Amino acid sequence: MEQSIESYIKNLVRDVIGQNLGGLELQCDRQTYVIANWKMNKDLNETAEFFQKINSSHDVSVVICPPTQLLYPTQLFIKQSGKPIGLGGQNVHWADKGAYTGETSGSMLTDVGSEYVIIGHSERRQYSFEDDELVNKKVQQALKSGLTPIICIGETLGQKSAMQTEQVLSKQIIGALKDIDTAHFILAYEPVWAIGTGQSATAELAQETHAYIRSILRQLMGQKAEGISILYGGSANERNAAEYSAMPDIDGVLVGGASLNAHVFDVIINAFAKGEQNS
């Protein structure tokens, strides 16, 4: 883009404030997702027990993202269960192969049955110092490998307090989607201030932010933006899932700690199965 990121963001904000978003909303079917991010949790026995207990709805796309060493056994457990559950990785390297100790390539993920991969999670942005440029490289690699990227974006408490949420989200989205000409991805809004804190954005606040995110996608992609699923990922749980499912621009959830318990995860899945106005 010839204009600077700063001026582009200002134009986006001005457009969002000045336009009637309701008038832009088109009738478009979007897939509803309930995605589990197990992070660094569960062993082999706990994974087997989880799949013995979980029920999944045909109305919602359920995806499990276990630790890397559990990807292949999780695939086997999914097949054994006969349930329509997808498999995803928690990270992917930007290169095809090479001397990158401890990393996982896109082809390695697909080789064990992965269809999805989480990219740019706030914990990786913090602990592994992933910036927007690296996130973009990983998104491109995921797409090249045939994976659906689940691109995470979100602001910190300091950024929220400084009224920088829109600026941060705009920059992250523009950075992640640089040179991307496909709509084959999922966005997950995960306010960093809500992750693992027990706090969560109200359904109304989350909807407002999701609507803003979709307005950015409209600027970048036009009508294709209406088909992009945008998930909420800030301490979503069995107590607030139904409220989120009622919001028109919340197309599911990326669930952390609440996804470790099969019964609790089922409650969340059922909340969105009954909230089909989202999809």
C-alpha distance (Angstrom), angle and dihedral (degrees) to the residues before:
residue distance angle dihedral
M1 . . .
E2 3.79 . .
Q3 3.80 94.4 .
S4 3.75 120.5 71.9
I5 3.79 122.9 -98.6
E6 3.81 88.7 -115.3
S7 3.80 94.9 55.5
Y8 3.79 91.4 42.1
I9 3.81 90.8 54.0
K10 3.81 90.9 48.4
N11 3.80 90.0 52.3
L12 3.79 90.5 49.2
V13 3.79 92.2 51.6
R14 3.81 91.1 46.5
D15 3.79 91.2 50.8
V16 3.80 92.4 48.7
I17 3.79 92.3 50.3
G18 3.80 94.3 44.8
Q19 3.78 102.3 42.2
N20 3.76 132.6 75.2
L21 3.80 101.5 -119.0
G22 3.77 91.3 -169.9
G23 3.78 89.4 61.9
L24 3.79 90.4 54.9
E25 3.77 96.6 50.7
L26 3.78 110.7 108.6
Q27 3.74 128.5 -162.2
C28 3.78 102.8 -100.6
D29 3.77 132.7 150.9
R30 3.79 112.2 -123.1
Q31 3.77 124.2 -172.9
T32 3.80 115.9 -113.1
Y33 3.81 114.7 -136.5
V34 3.78 134.6 -167.9
I35 3.80 106.1 -170.9
A36 3.80 126.2 -174.3
N37 3.80 118.7 -147.2
W38 3.80 104.2 -168.0
K39 3.82 91.7 -178.3
M40 3.85 109.8 -170.0
N41 3.80 96.3 -18.3
K42 3.84 140.0 112.0
D43 3.78 133.7 35.7
L44 3.80 128.6 -136.3
N45 3.81 96.1 -82.9
E46 3.80 93.2 47.0
T47 3.79 90.0 50.3
A48 3.81 92.0 51.7
E49 3.81 90.4 49.2
F50 3.81 91.2 49.9
F51 3.80 92.7 57.0
Q52 3.79 91.8 47.2
K53 3.80 89.2 59.1
I54 3.79 106.5 35.2
N55 3.78 124.1 97.6
S56 3.80 119.4 -167.3
S57 3.78 132.7 -159.2
H58 3.79 124.2 -124.9
D59 3.81 87.8 -144.8
V60 3.81 93.5 65.9
S61 3.80 132.3 49.9
V62 3.80 105.4 -122.7
V63 3.80 117.9 -163.2
I64 3.81 128.7 -176.7
C65 3.81 118.9 -155.1
P66 3.82 107.0 -170.0
P67 3.81 128.4 174.5
T68 3.80 112.2 -71.0
Q69 3.82 95.9 -104.1
L70 3.82 89.5 56.2
L71 3.81 96.9 51.0
Y72 3.81 97.4 94.4
P73 3.83 96.9 42.6
T74 3.81 88.9 45.4
Q75 3.78 89.0 54.8
L76 3.82 89.0 52.8
F77 3.81 92.1 48.1
I78 3.82 90.4 50.3
K79 3.80 91.7 51.1
Q80 3.79 91.1 46.6
S81 3.80 91.8 50.9
G82 3.80 92.8 51.5
K83 3.80 89.3 -142.8
P84 3.82 122.7 140.3
I85 3.79 96.6 -112.0
G86 3.80 126.4 144.0
L87 3.80 126.7 -142.1
G88 3.78 127.5 -135.2
G89 3.78 141.5 175.1
Q90 3.78 125.6 -126.3
N91 3.79 95.5 -136.0
V92 3.80 142.6 5.0
H93 3.79 133.3 -160.9
W94 3.79 120.0 -121.7
A95 3.83 94.8 -130.0
D96 3.80 127.8 76.3
K97 3.82 92.2 -130.1
G98 3.78 140.7 -35.4
A99 3.79 147.5 110.5
Y100 3.81 96.8 -29.9
T101 3.78 105.5 131.0
G102 3.78 114.0 -149.1
E103 3.80 95.1 9.5
T104 3.81 129.4 120.0
S105 3.79 125.4 -139.7
G106 3.78 126.7 -143.5
S107 3.81 92.0 -112.2
M108 3.81 90.0 53.1
L109 3.79 89.5 54.7
T110 3.79 94.6 49.1
D111 3.81 90.9 43.8
V112 3.82 90.1 65.2
G113 3.80 93.7 44.6
S114 3.80 103.7 -90.3
E115 3.78 116.8 154.5
Y116 3.80 98.2 173.6
V117 3.78 139.1 37.3
I118 3.80 132.9 -165.0
I119 3.80 112.7 -128.6
G120 3.80 129.8 -174.3
H121 3.78 98.1 10.6
S122 3.80 109.9 177.6
E123 3.80 91.4 -116.8
R124 3.80 90.9 57.5
R125 3.79 91.0 44.3
Q126 3.81 87.4 53.9
Y127 3.81 104.8 36.8
S128 3.81 99.4 30.1
F129 3.81 95.2 34.0
E130 3.79 94.0 -125.7
D131 3.80 111.9 177.0
D132 3.80 131.0 -167.8
E133 3.81 92.5 -90.4
L134 3.81 92.4 55.6
V135 3.80 91.3 44.1
N136 3.81 88.6 54.5
K137 3.80 92.1 50.9
K138 3.80 90.0 51.2
V139 3.80 92.0 48.3
Q140 3.80 89.8 52.8
Q141 3.81 91.0 48.8
A142 3.81 92.1 48.5
L143 3.80 91.8 51.9
K144 3.81 90.9 46.0
S145 3.82 88.7 53.3
G146 3.80 93.7 50.3
L147 3.80 95.2 -106.8
T148 3.78 126.4 135.1
P149 3.82 107.6 -124.3
I150 3.80 117.3 -136.4
I151 3.81 97.9 -155.4
C152 3.80 114.5 -158.4
I153 3.79 122.7 -151.5
G154 3.79 132.4 169.1
E155 3.78 147.8 134.2
T156 3.79 130.8 -108.9
L157 3.80 124.3 -121.4
G158 3.80 90.2 -102.8
Q159 3.79 91.6 52.4
K160 3.79 91.4 46.7
S161 3.80 91.6 50.0
A162 3.81 89.8 49.7
M163 3.83 90.2 53.7
Q164 3.82 90.6 -115.6
T165 3.81 99.0 127.1
E166 3.81 95.8 110.2
Q167 3.79 93.2 44.6
V168 3.81 92.6 49.2
L169 3.80 94.3 46.9
S170 3.81 92.4 46.5
K171 3.79 91.8 51.8
Q172 3.81 93.6 46.3
I173 3.81 93.9 48.6
I174 3.80 94.3 45.7
G175 3.81 90.2 47.0
A176 3.80 95.5 47.0
L177 3.82 93.6 48.5
K178 3.79 98.7 44.6
D179 3.83 109.0 140.2
I180 3.82 90.5 -1.8
D181 3.81 110.9 134.6
T182 3.79 99.9 175.6
A183 3.80 134.5 83.1
H184 3.80 91.1 -146.1
F185 3.79 97.2 118.1
I186 3.80 142.7 84.0
L187 3.80 125.6 -132.1
A188 3.80 121.4 -146.8
Y189 3.79 118.6 -164.4
E190 3.79 106.6 -152.8
P191 3.80 113.3 171.5
V192 3.81 102.6 -145.8
W193 3.80 90.8 -144.5
A194 3.81 89.3 63.2
I195 3.81 101.3 46.1
G196 3.78 114.0 107.1
T197 3.80 91.4 -14.6
G198 3.78 98.9 98.5
Q199 3.79 87.4 -119.8
S200 3.77 121.2 113.4
A201 3.77 136.6 179.6
T202 3.78 113.4 -101.2
A203 3.78 114.2 -106.6
E204 3.80 89.4 -109.7
L205 3.81 93.6 51.4
A206 3.79 91.6 45.3
Q207 3.82 90.3 50.3
E208 3.80 91.2 50.3
T209 3.80 90.5 51.9
H210 3.81 93.1 44.9
A211 3.81 89.9 51.5
Y212 3.79 88.9 52.7
I213 3.81 90.6 49.2
R214 3.80 90.2 51.6
S215 3.81 89.8 50.1
I216 3.82 88.8 57.0
L217 3.80 90.2 49.9
R218 3.80 89.3 51.0
Q219 3.78 89.4 55.1
L220 3.80 90.9 50.4
M221 3.81 101.8 36.1
G222 3.78 109.6 16.9
Q223 3.81 115.8 -147.7
K224 3.81 92.1 -5.8
A225 3.81 86.2 76.5
E226 3.78 90.5 73.0
G227 3.80 90.4 67.4
I228 3.81 97.1 50.7
S229 3.81 114.0 106.4
I230 3.80 112.3 -134.6
L231 3.80 114.7 -163.6
Y232 3.79 130.3 -163.1
G233 3.79 115.4 -128.6
G234 3.78 112.2 173.1
S235 3.82 111.3 112.0
A236 3.80 93.3 -44.2
N237 3.80 110.2 179.7
E238 3.79 144.9 158.6
R239 3.82 91.4 -79.9
N240 3.79 98.5 56.3
A241 3.83 103.4 26.5
A242 3.81 94.7 94.2
E243 3.80 91.4 54.2
Y244 3.78 91.8 51.6
S245 3.80 92.0 46.3
A246 3.81 90.3 60.1
M247 3.81 93.0 60.8
P248 3.84 116.5 98.7
D249 3.82 97.0 -138.6
I250 3.81 97.9 40.9
D251 3.79 105.2 91.6
G252 3.79 98.2 179.7
V253 3.78 140.3 -51.3
L254 3.79 141.0 -84.5
V255 3.79 102.2 -140.9
G256 3.80 126.5 -158.8
G257 3.81 122.6 174.7
A258 3.81 94.4 4.3
S259 3.82 90.0 61.7
L260 3.81 94.0 64.4
N261 3.80 93.4 76.2
A262 3.81 112.3 67.5
H263 3.81 94.5 -150.5
V264 3.81 93.3 49.0
F265 3.80 91.0 46.1
D266 3.81 90.0 51.6
V267 3.80 90.2 55.1
I268 3.81 89.4 54.4
I269 3.81 92.2 47.4
N270 3.81 91.1 50.2
A271 3.80 91.4 49.9
F272 3.79 90.0 60.0
A273 3.79 93.9 39.7
K274 3.80 85.8 61.7
G275 3.79 91.9 43.9
E276 3.77 97.3 66.5
Q277 3.81 92.0 145.6
N278 3.80 84.3 87.1
S279 3.78 97.7 62.9
